[in-house]
Amino acid sequence: MAKKKTKAPKPAKAADDLVGKRVQFDRATWDAVSLLAREQMKDLPEITEEAFRDLLHKCGRTADFREALKMSAKRATKQRT
């Protein structure tokens, strides 16, 4: 019987690796984000991290070094053709 491959859990981020910034929302936006977090059973940092990751992806950028290298290689290949 074949074994199921499971993803290794993400390592916990060190406290000194985290950066914080206070952000203010209007009440309607805050209520919508809060409701979304509860529906998905996530906390606010998880929701905001996902949102910023999606924003970076939309703009053609990434916070992950390996992913940035892959994107750079794809662009270089496209430019040659």
Beta strands, then each sheet from edge to edge (+ up, - down):
end
